[in-house]
Amino acid sequence: MEKKISIVVLEDEKHYRETIQLLLDYSDCFTCLKAYETIKKFYREFENIEPDIFWIDLNLPDGSGIDVIEYIKKKRPEALCIVCSFFDCEDIIFKALKNGADGYLLKGEPNKKYLQALTELYQGGAPMSATIAKKVILSFKEDKASQENYALTEREKEILKHLSLGAQYKEIGATLYVSTETVKKHIKNIYTKLHVNNKTEAVTKYFGLR
């Protein structure tokens, strides 16, 4: 049997936390490694937990999940973090993304959506609830002249747009009729030109997300 994808959940609301735990543990592909209700308890055990994905609520009783994401990314830059929150205001969305969130879901989505999003994230995507994705798209208002200063090619701009919509490398390749390796090379060039280290930073910098 294939190894299940392990998730650590940070969520203070007891009923919701237990619901997510059951959803994960009864799924075919996931398991809830640990679940925490406070940041303090999470930090206390952080060095001893190594999940595939961190599931983070933002409004916690002893602090902000956004700060937790920043903490995780500083300690483990390669870690995958997905937000699941009621908050859908632009400032919070963009701050979470800039601090390293790899995906952003709203509470109240169907359980199937959560499992699909976790799979997508694990496979290299950047899943977002439709409402969040729409806000991100509408925020692409950075001055065109500033964008041109980055000297991205038309193909690099095209790939960056697909990345911003959460497309995976193989999906971008299929859409543009190029190999996944070619997509990766373009993305590496994008990172170099924008002076960033990951797709979230690239999208937020190029499209002027606040």
C-alpha positions in Angstrom: 0.0 0.0 0.0 1.3 3.5 -0.9 2.4 5.7 2.0 -0.3 8.1 3.0 0.3 11.9 2.8 0.7 13.1 6.4 -1.0 16.3 7.5 -0.5 18.3 10.7 -3.6 20.5 11.6 -3.5 23.7 13.5 -7.1 24.7 14.2 -8.6 25.9 17.5 -12.3 25.1 16.9 -12.7 21.7 18.5 -15.6 20.4 16.3 -14.1 21.6 13.1 -10.6 20.2 14.0 -12.1 16.8 14.8 -14.1 16.8 11.6 -10.9 17.5 9.6 -9.1 14.8 11.5 -11.8 12.2 10.6 -11.9 13.4 7.0 -8.2 12.8 6.6 -7.9 9.6 8.5 -10.9 8.0 6.7 -9.5 9.0 3.3 -7.5 6.7 1.1 -4.6 9.0 0.6 -4.2 11.1 3.8 -3.6 10.7 7.5 -3.7 13.3 10.3 -0.3 13.0 12.0 -1.1 15.5 14.8 -3.7 18.2 15.5 -3.2 21.3 17.7 -5.6 23.9 19.0 -2.9 26.5 20.0 0.3 27.9 18.6 2.1 27.3 21.9 1.5 23.6 21.7 2.3 23.5 18.0 5.7 25.3 18.6 6.5 23.0 21.5 6.4 19.9 19.3 7.4 21.5 16.0 10.9 20.0 15.9 9.5 16.5 16.4 6.9 16.6 13.6 7.6 16.2 9.9 4.3 16.1 8.0 4.0 16.4 4.2 1.6 19.3 4.7 0.7 21.8 7.4 -3.0 22.8 7.5 -3.2 26.2 9.2 -6.1 28.3 10.5 -5.4 32.0 10.7 -7.5 33.2 13.7 -6.0 31.3 16.7 -6.5 32.1 20.4 -2.8 32.8 21.0 -1.8 34.5 17.8 -2.0 34.6 14.0 -1.7 31.6 11.7 0.1 34.0 9.3 3.0 34.3 11.7 3.0 30.5 12.1 3.4 30.1 8.3 6.3 32.5 8.4 7.9 30.5 11.3 7.5 27.2 9.4 9.0 28.6 6.2 12.0 30.0 8.0 12.7 26.7 9.7 11.8 24.5 6.8 11.6 26.4 3.5 10.5 23.3 1.6 7.5 22.7 3.8 4.0 22.9 2.3 1.5 25.1 4.1 -2.2 25.5 3.2 -4.5 28.0 4.9 -8.1 27.1 5.8 -9.9 30.1 7.2 -13.1 32.1 7.2 -11.0 35.3 6.3 -11.4 36.4 2.7 -10.3 40.0 2.8 -7.5 40.9 0.4 -5.0 42.2 2.9 -5.1 38.9 4.9 -5.0 36.8 1.8 -2.0 38.5 0.3 -0.2 38.7 3.6 -0.6 34.9 4.0 0.6 34.3 0.5 3.6 36.6 0.9 4.5 34.9 4.2 4.7 31.6 2.4 1.2 30.0 2.2 1.2 27.6 -0.8 -2.6 27.4 -1.0 -5.6 29.2 0.5 -9.0 27.5 1.2 -12.1 28.9 2.8 -14.0 27.0 5.5 -17.3 25.7 4.3 -16.0 24.0 1.1 -17.2 20.5 0.4 -15.0 17.8 1.9 -14.2 16.5 -1.6 -12.7 20.0 -2.4 -10.4 19.8 0.6 -9.0 16.4 -0.4 -8.6 17.5 -4.0 -6.8 20.7 -2.9 -4.4 18.7 -0.6 -3.6 16.3 -3.5 -3.0 19.2 -5.9 -0.7 20.9 -3.4 1.3 17.8 -2.8 1.7 17.3 -6.5 3.1 20.8 -7.0 0.0 23.0 -7.4 -1.2 26.0 -5.5 -4.9 25.3 -4.7 -7.3 28.1 -3.8 -11.0 28.4 -3.2 -12.7 30.0 -6.2 -13.5 33.2 -4.2 -9.8 33.6 -3.3 -8.6 32.9 -6.8 -10.9 35.6 -8.1 -9.6 38.1 -5.7 -6.0 37.3 -6.7 -6.8 37.7 -10.4 -8.5 41.0 -9.8 -5.5 42.3 -8.0 -3.2 42.0 -11.0 -2.9 45.7 -11.4 0.7 46.5 -11.1 1.9 49.1 -13.6 2.8 47.5 -16.9 6.0 49.5 -17.2 7.2 48.1 -13.9 6.4 44.6 -15.1 8.4 45.1 -18.3 11.4 46.1 -16.2 11.8 42.5 -15.2 12.5 41.6 -18.8 10.4 38.5 -18.8 9.7 36.9 -22.2 6.2 36.4 -23.5 6.4 32.7 -22.7 7.7 33.4 -19.2 4.8 35.8 -18.6 2.4 33.2 -19.9 3.8 30.5 -17.6 3.7 32.9 -14.6 0.0 33.6 -15.3 -0.7 29.9 -15.3 1.2 29.5 -12.0 -0.8 32.3 -10.4 -4.0 30.3 -11.2 -2.7 27.2 -9.4 -1.8 25.1 -12.5 0.7 22.3 -12.0 3.9 22.1 -14.1 2.6 19.2 -16.2 -0.7 21.0 -16.8 1.1 24.1 -18.0 3.3 22.0 -20.3 0.2 20.3 -21.8 -1.5 23.7 -22.3 1.5 25.3 -24.0 2.6 22.1 -25.8 6.0 21.9 -24.2 7.6 19.3 -21.8 7.5 19.6 -18.1 11.3 20.0 -18.1 10.9 23.0 -20.4 8.4 24.5 -18.0 10.8 24.0 -15.1 13.6 25.8 -17.0 11.3 28.8 -17.8 10.3 28.9 -14.1 13.9 28.9 -13.0 14.6 31.8 -15.4 11.6 33.6 -13.9 12.9 33.2 -10.4 16.3 34.5 -11.4 14.9 37.6 -13.1 12.5 38.4 -10.3 15.1 37.6 -7.6 12.7 35.2 -5.8 12.9 31.7 -4.5 9.5 30.2 -5.1 6.3 30.4 -7.1 4.3 32.3 -4.4 7.0 35.0 -4.2 7.1 35.2 -8.0 3.4 35.7 -8.4 3.1 38.2 -5.6 6.1 40.3 -6.8 5.2 40.3 -10.5 1.5 41.0 -10.2 1.9 43.5 -7.4 0.0 41.7 -4.7 0.0 43.7 -1.5 
